[in-house]
Structures are given as structure tokens and as C-alpha cells.
Amino acid sequence: MKIGIIGPGLMPIPPKGWGAIESLIWDYSEGLLDLGHEVAIFNKPDLTEVIKDVNSFNPHFVHLQYDDYLPLLDYLKCPHKAATCHYAYLEQPAKHGAYSQVFNYYNRVPCYVFALSEGIKKTFMLLKGIPEENVFVTPNGARNDLFRFDENCSKPNTSIYLAKIDYRKRQHLFQGKAMNIDFAGNHADDRFDINSPEYLGEWDKEYLYNNLTNYANMILLSDGEAHSLSCLEGLMAGLGLVISEYTTANLDTNLPFIDVIPEDKIQDEDFIRKTIALNRQKSISMRKDIRKYAEDNFSWEVIVPNYVKTIEGILSR
């Protein structure tokens, strides 16, 4: 098949550092190429050029990975198109704000919806009336071939909070609270002290792949997530998870190495500190199980073939 993937056009693909959507697009393209498909990535800020390039490529299927650009789908000759929403608050309508203008386009533009989770699928069906047969769950994946895995944890008493430093991720609530957390990510929240020894700056991809496995567990207590890529990366590196209620998409929260902080406990420092410490203890003894769970559910060798089956099913209609 010839598959075209449209990106935001805001940074290079693959990205050198932060850029979750850009990383996902690159990993999808690599997995599709490995399966023998022809793939083209369209990642320019000039949408007129994107339309021209996509139509020249003449793909069998087009996947838009940045739904701010939904209107351009009307100008693509390809009859089989899908869009993915990465908006973190999609399952929280009260927080849609300006995104409502984008969300409304899903009823105007003829395309399938590739939802990142069952919860997001239900949101499209309930709020926009998209027929179930036109909404498909296509979760994110992580690179099991690139993330180093060490069964022995070199930092058994330390957790990593790996995410863009911003309001939604809520790092400022847990900094300087003696929770033994290192923070890594590009900085975009003035309430977070970048001069703190807990802040490690932004990691490039090579450093991420090689050093994430050193930690005992990963923390992500966001107030909104679609399907967190960093959680999958943590699992692939053998780390347990301590996450918020809004970060549970596609994860089996019954597993002993995944602990969910209830939203009514998000300001309870003692509760969070104890939960993180206990999760570290559990997780460092289960690292092989954590890695296997990640490989069985979120490796691209699992995600991409299912993605291809979804597209083939659409093309056969």
C-alpha cells in the first residue's frame, strides 16, 4: 500500500528531542516500511504545499496526525482518509475551550477517526455522533528495539518524571517535596524551578533510549492526557508507573507495577510520597515482567500490523 502521513510541520521528523507526535509519525513510517509498504511523510507548515505533495504522491490512504488541519482533507484526492486527535482534554468537554472549533470539523470533513483509546472513541461517538463503524482504536506504541533494558536498576531509590514541563503535566506540585524525583523535559512553566538540582533539562533521543532504564519508576500526574507516549517508553525501559486518573488510557491498572493516584489525593503529599516509594520497591523486582507487558501490548511489532489491518479493512469496503 501507499500510505501518506501528515504531520504538524512545526519541527523535524524524526525530532531530536521533545516532539511526541513527530516521534509517533516516524515510528509508524519505520514500521510500515519494514512490512513492505510505501510511506511518505508530509510535514510542511504551508498547507498548500502539503495538499499538492499528497495529491502528487497519490496514496491509497492518508492519515492526518494533527487535526488542527482537518479542513485540508477536503482538498485531497485520496478517497480514504483518517484523522487522529492528540488533544489531551478530549475526554473532558468542559476543558475543550478553543479546541471546540477543531472538534466541530469532524462532522464536516469526510474522514475516519483513528482514536487513541476506547475512551476517546466513545467521546467521538457520543459528542459528535460519529458511527461506530467509522471510529477505530489505534493506540500509540514504543520502540522496544531502541530502548535499552537493564534487569538491574542502577537508581533504585529514584523516580523519573519525563514530560514537557508545563501546567498540564503538573510537575510544579511535586518538585522539592522530598519525593526522590528527577524531572526531565523542555521547560514551559514558570512555576517550575529550573535551577533545582532535581531538574535534568531536556533529554535528546539517544540519551533517553540509553538512560531511562536506570530509574526505578516513572511518574506522570497530568490533569489531562490522550494516550501518554512517555508512559509506554517507561514501561519499555522496565519502569513501573505512578500516574493520575487522566493518564490510564490503554493501561491495565490492575497490574501491581501500575499505581493510580485518585484525583482527590493529588494534593496529598504524604500519600503520593508513600505510593511512589512503594511502587519503586515493587517495580524493581518486576522489571522483566514490565518489559514483557510493554512488548506484548505496545511494541510497534504489535501496533503496526494491527494498524495495517484496520486500513486494509477500510480499503475493502
C-alpha positions as CSV (number, residue, x, y, z in Angstrom):
1,M,0.0,0.0,0.0
2,K,0.9,3.6,-0.4
3,I,0.3,5.5,2.8
4,G,0.7,9.2,3.4
5,I,1.0,10.6,6.9
6,I,0.6,14.3,7.5
7,G,2.4,15.9,10.5
8,P,2.1,19.3,12.1
9,G,5.0,20.9,10.2
10,L,6.2,22.5,13.4
11,M,9.5,20.6,13.9
12,P,11.6,18.0,12.1
13,I,10.6,14.3,11.8
14,P,12.2,12.5,13.5
15,P,12.6,15.0,16.3
16,K,15.9,15.3,18.1
17,G,14.3,15.9,21.5
18,W,10.7,16.6,22.6
19,G,8.0,16.0,20.0
20,A,5.6,13.2,20.7
21,I,3.5,13.4,17.5
22,E,6.7,13.7,15.4
23,S,8.2,10.6,17.1
24,L,5.0,8.6,16.6
25,I,4.8,9.5,12.9
26,W,8.4,8.5,12.4
27,D,7.9,5.2,14.2
28,Y,4.8,4.4,12.2
29,S,6.6,5.1,9.0
30,E,9.6,2.9,10.0
31,G,7.2,0.0,11.0
32,L,5.3,0.3,7.8
33,L,8.4,0.3,5.7
34,D,9.6,-2.8,7.5
35,L,6.4,-4.5,6.4
36,G,7.0,-3.5,2.7
37,H,4.6,-0.6,2.4
38,E,5.4,2.7,0.6
39,V,5.2,5.6,3.0
40,A,5.5,9.3,2.6
41,I,5.6,11.9,5.4
42,F,4.2,15.3,4.7
43,N,5.4,17.8,7.3
44,K,5.4,21.3,6.0
45,P,3.8,24.4,7.6
46,D,2.5,25.5,4.2
47,L,-0.7,23.5,3.8
48,T,-1.0,24.4,0.1
49,E,2.3,22.6,-0.4
50,V,1.1,19.7,1.7
51,I,-2.1,19.3,-0.5
52,K,0.0,19.5,-3.6
53,D,2.5,16.9,-2.4
54,V,-0.1,14.5,-1.1
55,N,-2.0,14.6,-4.4
56,S,1.2,14.0,-6.3
57,F,2.0,11.0,-4.2
58,N,-1.4,9.6,-4.9
59,P,-1.7,7.4,-1.8
60,H,-4.2,4.6,-1.2
61,F,-4.7,6.0,2.3
62,V,-4.0,9.3,4.1
63,H,-3.6,9.6,7.9
64,L,-3.7,13.2,9.4
65,Q,-1.9,13.2,12.7
66,Y,-2.7,16.8,13.6
67,D,-6.4,17.5,13.5
68,D,-5.9,21.3,13.6
69,Y,-5.5,20.8,9.8
70,L,-8.8,18.9,9.3
71,P,-10.1,21.3,6.6
72,L,-7.2,20.3,4.2
73,L,-8.7,16.8,3.9
74,D,-11.4,18.3,1.6
75,Y,-8.7,19.1,-0.9
76,L,-7.1,15.7,-1.1
77,K,-8.0,13.4,-4.0
78,C,-7.5,10.2,-1.9
79,P,-10.9,8.9,-1.0
80,H,-9.7,7.1,2.1
81,K,-8.7,9.4,4.9
82,A,-8.4,9.3,8.7
83,A,-7.5,11.8,11.4
84,T,-6.2,11.3,14.9
85,C,-6.8,13.7,17.7
86,H,-4.0,14.1,20.2
87,Y,-5.8,16.8,22.3
88,A,-5.1,15.9,25.9
89,Y,-8.5,17.1,27.2
90,L,-10.7,15.4,24.6
91,E,-12.5,13.3,27.2
92,Q,-13.1,16.4,29.4
93,P,-15.6,18.5,27.3
94,A,-15.6,21.3,30.0
95,K,-11.9,21.9,29.1
96,H,-12.3,22.0,25.3
97,G,-12.3,25.8,25.0
98,A,-10.9,26.9,21.6
99,Y,-10.4,23.2,20.6
100,S,-14.2,23.0,20.1
101,Q,-13.7,24.8,16.7
102,V,-11.4,21.9,15.6
103,F,-13.7,19.3,17.1
104,N,-16.7,20.5,15.2
105,Y,-14.9,19.9,11.9
106,Y,-15.2,16.1,12.4
107,N,-18.9,16.5,11.3
108,R,-18.0,18.4,8.2
109,V,-15.0,16.6,6.8
110,P,-15.4,13.1,5.4
111,C,-12.8,11.0,7.2
112,Y,-12.5,8.1,9.6
113,V,-11.4,8.7,13.1
114,F,-8.4,6.8,14.5
115,A,-8.9,7.2,18.2
116,L,-6.0,6.7,20.6
117,S,-8.2,4.8,23.2
118,E,-11.6,3.4,23.8
119,G,-12.5,6.4,25.9
120,I,-11.7,8.7,23.0
121,K,-13.7,6.5,20.6
122,K,-16.7,6.8,22.9
123,T,-16.2,10.6,23.0
124,F,-16.4,10.9,19.3
125,M,-19.5,8.6,19.1
126,L,-21.4,10.4,22.0
127,L,-20.4,14.0,21.4
128,K,-20.2,14.1,17.6
129,G,-22.4,11.2,16.6
130,I,-19.7,9.5,14.5
131,P,-20.9,6.0,13.7
132,E,-19.1,3.2,15.5
133,E,-18.1,1.6,12.2
134,N,-16.1,4.8,11.3
135,V,-14.1,5.0,14.6
136,F,-11.1,2.8,15.2
137,V,-8.9,2.5,18.2
138,T,-5.2,2.9,17.1
139,P,-3.1,3.3,20.3
140,N,0.4,4.6,20.4
141,G,3.5,2.4,20.6
142,A,7.1,2.5,21.8
143,R,10.4,1.3,20.3
144,N,11.4,-2.0,22.0
145,D,14.4,-2.1,19.6
146,L,15.8,1.2,20.8
147,F,15.1,1.4,24.5
148,R,17.9,-0.2,26.5
149,F,16.6,-2.5,29.1
150,D,18.6,-3.5,32.2
151,E,17.1,-6.0,34.6
152,N,19.1,-4.4,37.4
153,C,18.1,-0.9,38.4
154,S,21.0,1.5,38.9
155,K,18.9,4.1,40.7
156,P,16.5,2.0,42.8
157,N,15.6,5.0,45.1
158,T,14.9,7.5,42.3
159,S,11.9,8.1,40.1
160,I,11.8,10.0,36.7
161,Y,9.1,12.5,35.7
162,L,9.6,12.6,31.9
163,A,7.4,15.1,30.2
164,K,7.3,18.6,28.9
165,I,7.4,20.9,31.9
166,D,4.0,22.6,31.6
167,Y,0.8,23.4,33.5
168,R,-1.0,20.2,32.3
169,K,1.7,17.9,33.5
170,R,1.7,19.5,37.0
171,Q,5.4,18.9,37.8
172,H,5.5,22.1,39.9
173,L,3.2,20.4,42.5
174,F,5.8,17.7,43.2
175,Q,9.1,19.5,42.9
176,G,11.1,20.0,46.1
177,K,8.8,17.7,48.2
178,A,11.4,15.1,49.1
179,M,9.8,12.5,46.8
180,N,13.2,11.5,45.2
181,I,12.0,12.5,41.7
182,D,14.2,13.7,38.8
183,F,12.5,15.8,36.2
184,A,13.4,15.8,32.5
185,G,11.7,17.8,29.7
186,N,11.7,21.0,27.9
187,H,10.6,23.9,30.1
188,A,7.4,25.8,29.5
189,D,6.1,26.6,33.0
190,D,7.5,29.4,35.1
191,R,6.2,27.9,38.3
192,F,8.8,25.1,38.0
193,D,12.3,26.0,39.3
194,I,14.7,25.1,36.5
195,N,17.6,25.9,38.9
196,S,16.7,23.0,41.1
197,P,19.1,20.0,41.2
198,E,16.1,17.8,40.5
199,Y,15.7,19.3,37.0
200,L,17.8,17.5,34.4
201,G,16.9,19.6,31.4
202,E,15.6,18.2,28.1
203,W,16.9,14.8,27.0
204,D,17.8,14.1,23.4
205,K,16.5,10.8,21.9
206,E,19.8,9.0,22.2
207,Y,20.1,9.9,25.9
208,L,16.5,8.9,26.5
209,Y,16.9,5.5,24.8
210,N,20.1,4.7,26.8
211,N,19.3,6.1,30.3
212,L,15.6,5.8,31.1
213,T,16.1,2.2,32.3
214,N,18.4,3.4,35.1
215,Y,15.3,4.6,37.1
216,A,13.0,2.6,39.3
217,N,9.7,4.0,38.1
218,M,8.1,6.8,36.2
219,I,5.7,9.5,37.5
220,L,3.1,11.2,35.3
221,L,0.3,13.0,37.2
222,S,-1.2,15.1,34.4
223,D,-4.6,16.7,34.6
224,G,-5.3,15.5,31.1
225,E,-3.8,13.0,28.6
226,A,-4.9,11.3,25.4
227,H,-2.5,8.3,25.3
228,S,0.8,9.1,27.0
229,L,3.8,8.2,25.0
230,S,6.2,8.6,27.9
231,C,4.3,6.0,30.0
232,L,4.9,3.5,27.2
233,E,8.5,4.4,27.0
234,G,8.9,4.0,30.7
235,L,7.3,0.5,30.6
236,M,9.5,-0.4,27.7
237,A,12.6,0.5,29.8
238,G,11.3,-1.7,32.6
239,L,9.9,1.1,34.9
240,G,6.8,0.9,37.0
241,L,4.2,3.7,36.8
242,V,2.6,6.1,39.2
243,I,0.0,8.0,37.2
244,S,-3.1,10.2,37.5
245,E,-6.6,9.1,36.7
246,Y,-6.3,11.0,33.4
247,T,-3.2,9.0,32.3
248,T,-4.6,5.5,32.3
249,A,-5.6,5.1,28.6
250,N,-4.9,1.6,27.3
251,L,-3.1,0.6,30.5
252,D,-4.1,-2.4,32.7
253,T,-4.3,-0.6,36.1
254,N,-4.8,-3.9,37.9
255,L,-1.1,-4.7,37.4
256,P,1.0,-4.4,40.6
257,F,3.5,-2.1,39.0
258,I,0.9,0.5,37.9
259,D,-0.4,2.7,40.7
260,V,-3.1,5.4,40.0
261,I,-3.3,8.4,42.3
262,P,-7.0,9.4,42.7
263,E,-7.7,13.0,41.8
264,D,-8.9,13.8,45.3
265,K,-5.4,12.8,46.5
266,I,-3.4,14.8,44.0
267,Q,-2.5,17.4,46.7
268,D,-1.9,14.8,49.4
269,E,1.9,14.9,49.5
270,D,2.3,12.1,52.1
271,F,0.0,9.8,50.2
272,I,1.8,10.4,46.9
273,R,5.3,10.1,48.5
274,K,4.4,6.7,50.1
275,T,2.7,5.5,46.9
276,I,5.8,6.4,44.8
277,A,8.2,4.7,47.3
278,L,6.1,1.6,47.4
279,N,5.8,1.4,43.6
280,R,9.6,1.7,43.4
281,Q,10.0,-1.3,45.7
282,K,7.5,-3.4,43.7
283,S,8.7,-2.4,40.3
284,I,12.5,-3.0,40.7
285,S,11.7,-6.7,41.4
286,M,9.4,-7.0,38.4
287,R,11.4,-5.3,35.6
288,K,11.3,-8.3,33.3
289,D,7.6,-8.6,33.7
290,I,7.2,-4.9,33.0
291,R,9.2,-5.1,29.8
292,K,7.3,-8.1,28.6
293,Y,4.0,-6.3,29.2
294,A,5.2,-3.4,27.2
295,E,6.5,-5.6,24.3
296,D,3.3,-7.7,24.2
297,N,1.0,-4.7,24.1
298,F,2.8,-1.6,22.8
299,S,5.8,-2.6,20.7
300,W,5.5,-1.4,17.1
301,E,5.7,-5.0,16.0
302,V,2.2,-5.4,17.6
303,I,0.8,-1.9,16.9
304,V,1.7,-1.5,13.2
305,P,0.3,-4.9,11.9
306,N,-3.0,-4.1,13.6
307,Y,-2.9,-0.6,12.1
308,V,-2.4,-2.1,8.6
309,K,-5.3,-4.5,9.2
310,T,-7.5,-1.5,10.1
311,I,-6.5,0.3,6.9
312,E,-7.0,-2.8,4.7
313,G,-10.5,-3.2,6.2
314,I,-11.3,0.3,5.3
315,L,-10.0,-0.1,1.7
316,S,-12.0,-3.3,1.3
317,R,-15.3,-1.6,2.0
